[in-house]
């Protein structure tokens, strides 16, 4: 009997025992894992190539995390062959058997939680609590999708006439591609991979070039859990060389992507073209970022508002598609909320999560560091810099928490996704204007309303156009099975990862009718 789903609890680092265990895990990683070489994995075979991706700690750029073999186009073809061969066996596994592999993998990841999380602190610059939550989310994906597949494996009830027997069931669609991002370096890598897999589809996994070592940990976990060879194939490499080739491949049935709007729309366009030898339509699941707003009316808990804004803006250096980069405040409480947010932010520490437990680490790479700095300079010309704005690349890619005030609703820093620890404040005269500003971007991923006015909350429920809306809390930290995740407008296809409909993206429904 499968027990009901509950999400994986987070580690309480206020307890000395937990802190010591995490420090021990960091120490083991330093001694035993950092600097290793990692292969491609195709059809269960380890393949080392001469050309390598070198991954460094973004909070300590002199620290090599690992050297990872780079795949070429020929490896994609080889992996597709392996995936199709594995598909013949894996599709015949029952839903319960495939789910059982997920449950075993979840148990393994749970036992290795600090190992995985500590590697994330090194390779992704993730502070301890953020890394722990990332690993917990991956465990949740495996547990939740396993249970969802067991239910879907039963099919759906449909009607019979007296002279016929009708059935309606789901079957996998075929091998496809997972292209996850670096910011949730274990959770989204896991979710975008195991969702299609538990539905019966082999996956070619191309992890981000920024965090390939953590992604390799998922391969280890799945193999240890008994996933047959070829059901997952590990193909790190240059996205400019591999991306279009994987998307265009005539044997690719689906593309499961999380990343930038630019790349997501490119994938949608290319996937729509039918290639020679392709006799099916490709499916695309795309989550493409956000420009997320917390609105605060004049009947709100202002301390809660300040805490929600700061935590949502600066958690994991603002490197979340759900991060709060816009705070729109009623004019009656604007100054007070701004001041309280600044005071809260003053307590935020910045450092290397591989050496200590700061609130923020370094941003992921030089490109992002320079991009965020450029947006801060733009912000200085568009609004008032009231806190932060500093950066330091002498040891790592550090951008300090930054707050702008009095930004115009259509300013660049209010419209474009910065993906860094930068939040802009804007003022509104009433709730109508609060909602108007909140909705004035191309994105519609997450948002939050801080208010004690039930009429305002009820109105926002339908008129705040985002896929994930939160009341009286921050706009980050969705939990699998509790807050199915996905956005509107240019934030993507609203596939609702971690929700009851997600696996349907990787299944096709079939009707069989037999005359009696």
Phi, psi and omega in degrees: 000132180273123180287159181294156184280134168223141185287153182295126181291151179275152178284134178269101183280002171287343179271130185301321182299318179293320177299318181294320179297321180289319176299321177297320178295318177300318180296317178297319178299316180300316185284323195246335189245326186296136178090000180290164172259143183233142184264172159288159172230114182229119181058031180085354181265137175276128181232117177262134178245159180290324181279128188234148163270129176254122184255130182239155176292118181292343177265352177207085194290356174273353186263111179282126180272317179181160175248123189241129180301142181259132177279151173245176182301324179298328178291328177296315178298317179298318180292324178294321175299316180295322181294318180293324177295316180293329182301324182299325178274312188296325180294337180275347173297142176289163177302320180295320180293319178293319178298324181298324175297320178296318181295321177295318179297321178298319179296320178294314179297325179295318179293330183259019190305309183292327176299311181295314183296318181294325174297326176293324177298324177284305191280327182255354183070031184271124173302159191305308183297322179293319179294318179299318178293326178297312179295320177299321180295321177298316176300318178301316180303314182295317179293315186288312181295327175301314180293320179297321181292325177300318179292315180295331179297343179279349184072193180234148179284131173230173187274150173246148165267167186300334185254014182213159174239124184242141177224152183223117184217171183248145175222155181293157184263339180129173183299148179209191189238136171247127179233086183271168180268182180266343192284325169250079198289344172245318186295306184285326172305315180293309185299317181288342180266309187283337176301302176300323184295313182294337175282354175108008186251124172297154186229136166263111184262116172251098182287167174298143176292348179275334185222052182286334183291317178297320179299324178297329177300324178296320178301315178302315182297314182294320178295317179298330180282353177099015177296128182299150179302139177091346179287327170233136181231130190259115190226066175293154179170188182284119182298329179291331179274321188261330191304301181298323182297319180291319180293317184284341189308130184293350180255003177278116182274331181210157173234119179252106192235139167228127182171212188284157175300317182301312181289320181298316179291327176297316179298316180302317182293313183291323182292337180287342181275127179279121182275161177299129181089357180265126182239030179212164175264132180284146175257142178235126169250118186226123171249120196236028171098184184198169172224084201266143189239136165252125177252143183231120178268184184271014174236037186253161168282108190285329174294317176299319180300313181297316179296316181297318180295310183295315181295319181287331181278324192247352174302133185048044173061023181072013185268052176230141176295341179266359187298145175283113175246001179222126174241115183248117194238138175300139186300332181293332184240006186305306185298320182290317179295319178299313181295318179295323179294319177299315180297318178298318184293332180300336181273359182283127179263151181231131180183196184265112180295345175281348181242338184208192179235068178283168175286326181230144172251201177278154174287165201295324184199177181299319181300314179292321178303311181292322179296314181295317177303319180296319178294326177296320177295320176299316181299325180297334179268349183251338187210187180258120176284112185252347177201140173077219183095353183275158176214160182205118179246022182290331179236319179215184183266075186265123169243125184275152183305134190229133181234128173250145178242159173058043177276141175287143183305330182259012178296155180305315183288350174262354187241326187260142181288118183270322180060048178202179186280065182226127176230139179246136178260138174227156186251145177225150186272337181201180185291328175303314182287327175303312180291321180300315180291319180302326184267005190268021177249170177285347186260163178204056185269282180237165175195167179215151176236124175255110185195150171251014179262110185296326178297320178295317179295317179296322179292316181297328181310324183250335187258351175269108194272078176223157180284331179231111183243134183236140178251130175055046172195177178288176184255015175244181172073050171289152181238134180305132178082344179251320182228073180311134198247129175167151191241173180264179175052227183277012175276354173133198187270004177055046183288347179057065174303141182073023180233174188289345182259354192299315185294342179295340176295340187240018179230154171239138182272138181232138175250130175238126181236123181244125176282131185268000000 
